[in-house]
Structures are given as structure tokens and as C-alpha cells.
Amino acid sequence: MITAALPTVPVLRSEWIKIRSARAVLGSLLAVFAATAGITVLTAGAIGTSEPGALGEDRLLGAFFGINFGQIAAVAFGATAFAAEFRGGALRVSLSAVPNRTRLYLSKAAAVAALSFLVGQITGLVTFVAGQAFMGEYALALGDPGTLRGVFGSGVYLMLIALLSAGLAALVRSGTLVMGLLIPLLLVVPFVVGQVAGGASQFMPDRAGQLVLRTQAEGSLGPWSGLGVMALWSLAALVGGWLAVRRRDA
């Protein structure tokens, strides 16, 4: 089992080199931090002390105000990281080096997951601590109920968003198409579904995943079960992408 795992290490290293050397991919990963933390801090500094619910009725969710913008960068990261394989015959080159398509696909997914999780965790902690520093008497502390769960969960949520977009990019072979479909899905569709189908909107990926950031759960899902629903969305996309990579011509 150990010897079977060893060949995967160079593949993972090569995927990291690909991400590091592609400015658009690396830039979108860094934008996850900049958008989430930066917008939260700027908003908290501008209106954070005006009233208790300045950043939203749920103070814990408000502590991660910028995540709605950071998730767009996470979509761009996951989509561009995978879509790069489908431009200019890059996939044929990758397959010549790693003929096992499953190993190549899982290594790429693992690289996206690891990097987005790491950046997500740093982003969640910095966003909370820096943002609350501007909230004055309305600030939450790390020891308050739900805050550590929110910090950790925010990083997991951003990782799952990146994996969702990565799987879809492998499925449709276009990062632009994924961003054109997924960004409205995250920002617009849940509100439309909420108006038409009521409680069904809680199972949309962003609504379900962001329950981990709420002090009080809404609907039938709790913080962790909501994150589990988000994980199922990401898993379904990754499985679809894997099937497409295995069956289609390079």
C-alpha cells in the first residue's frame, strides 16, 4: 500500500507547481483571502459600531460578512485550476506524464482542496479577529458560543466551494462557463427559490453551507448537517468531473 501511494507524491508536487506558476489561478486563490477579510474589515470599520446588527441580524454571520465575496474568488480558483487542463492540449501533456487518469484527477482535486482549506482557515481566523477589532462594544470574542465553529467552518465552506467549481470545470471543460453558471447559482438562485419553494432554498449549496456561520440554525438543517449538504453538492460535482475525465478523449 505504501509503494502504491508513493508515485502520487510527485503528481501532487507537479499540481502545486502548475497552480503556483499560473498567475490567474494563484491570484484567484489569494483573492479568497483579500476579498473575505478585506471587505469584512472595511465594512466593520465603516459601520460596525453604529448599531448591534450593523452587519446583519445574526452577529456571527455578520462577522464573516465578506465571505459572500470571497466565495466568488473560490469559484474562480477551483474553476481556473481545472479548466487550464483543457486549453491548448494541456490534458494530453499531463496524461503523457501521468497515464492513470484517476490518479491525475484525484491529485489535482487534492491540491485544490489542500490549498483552499489552508487559505480558508487563515482567512476565517483573520476575518473574524480583524473584523471584530472594529466592532467596539458589539464585538464577539473567540470564546463566545459558535465562534470557533464559525472560524473553522468558514474555511471548510470556502474549500467546498472551490471543489464544487473544480468538479464542474472538469465536467464542462470550461472555467468561464462554470463561473457564468455557478456565481448566479450562489448569489441569485437561492433567493428566487426561497420565494417560490420556501424551505427548499435551505438545500442550495450556499444557504446550506453557510449555516455553519449562524448562531441559530434556520429550517430543518443544523450547522454541521448544512455543511454536510454542501459537501454532497461538491462530491456530486467531483464525481461528475471524474467520470467525464475518464470517458472523454483528451
JOTA-V557381 format. One record per pair of residues at least 6 apart in sequence whose C-alpha atoms are under 7 Angstrom apart, sorted by the first residue. I is the first residue (numbers start at 1). J is the second residue. D is the distance in whole Angstrom. If there is no record, write none. Layout:
I&J&D, I&J&D
This chain:
11&107&6, 12&107&5, 12&108&7, 12&111&6, 15&108&6, 15&111&6, 16&111&6, 19&25&6, 19&26&6, 19&81&7, 20&26&6, 25&77&6, 25&80&6, 25&81&6, 28&73&5, 28&74&7, 28&76&6, 28&77&5, 29&73&7, 29&74&7, 29&77&5, 31&73&6, 32&70&5, 32&71&7, 32&73&5, 32&74&6, 33&70&7, 33&119&7, 33&123&5, 35&66&6, 35&69&6, 35&70&5, 36&66&4, 36&67&5, 36&69&6, 36&70&5, 36&127&7, 37&66&6, 37&123&6, 37&126&7, 37&127&4, 39&66&5, 40&64&6, 40&65&5, 40&66&5, 40&127&7, 40&131&6, 41&130&6, 41&131&5, 44&131&6, 44&134&6, 44&135&6, 45&134&5, 47&54&6, 48&54&6, 48&55&7, 48&134&6, 48&135&5, 49&135&5, 49&136&6, 49&138&7, 52&138&6, 53&59&7, 55&62&5, 55&65&7, 56&62&5, 58&214&7, 58&215&6, 60&147&7, 60&213&6, 60&214&6, 60&215&6, 61&213&5, 61&214&5, 63&128&6, 63&131&7, 63&132&7, 64&127&7, 64&128&7, 71&158&6, 71&161&7, 72&183&7, 74&158&6, 74&161&6, 74&162&5, 75&161&6, 75&162&5, 75&165&5, 75&179&7, 76&179&7, 77&162&6, 78&112&7, 78&162&4, 78&163&6, 78&165&5, 78&166&4, 79&165&5, 79&166&5, 79&169&5, 79&175&5, 79&178&7, 80&175&5, 82&166&6, 82&169&6, 82&170&6, 83&169&6, 83&170&7, 83&173&6, 83&174&5, 83&175&5, 85&91&5, 86&173&6, 91&250&6, 92&250&6, 95&101&7, 98&104&6, 101&246&6, 105&242&7, 112&163&7, 113&159&6, 113&163&7, 116&158&7, 116&159&5, 116&162&7, 117&155&6, 117&156&6, 117&159&5, 120&154&7, 120&155&4, 120&156&7, 120&158&6, 120&159&7, 121&152&6, 121&155&4, 124&151&5, 124&152&7, 124&154&6, 124&155&6, 125&151&6, 132&139&5, 132&140&6, 142&148&6, 146&215&6, 149&212&7, 150&212&6, 150&213&5, 153&212&6, 153&213&7, 154&213&7, 157&209&6, 160&231&6, 160&234&6, 163&234&6, 164&233&7, 164&234&4, 164&237&6, 164&238&7, 165&178&7, 167&237&5, 167&238&4, 167&240&7, 167&241&5, 168&178&6, 168&237&5, 168&241&6, 169&175&5, 169&178&6, 170&241&5, 170&244&7, 170&245&7, 171&240&6, 171&241&4, 171&244&6, 186&206&6, 190&201&5, 190&204&6, 193&201&5, 194&200&7, 194&201&5, 199&219&7, 201&207&7, 202&208&5, 203&229&7, 205&230&5, 205&233&7, 208&226&4, 208&227&6, 208&229&6, 208&230&6, 209&226&5, 209&227&4, 209&230&5, 211&217&6, 211&222&7, 211&223&5, 211&226&6, 212&223&4, 212&224&6, 212&226&7, 212&227&6, 217&223&6
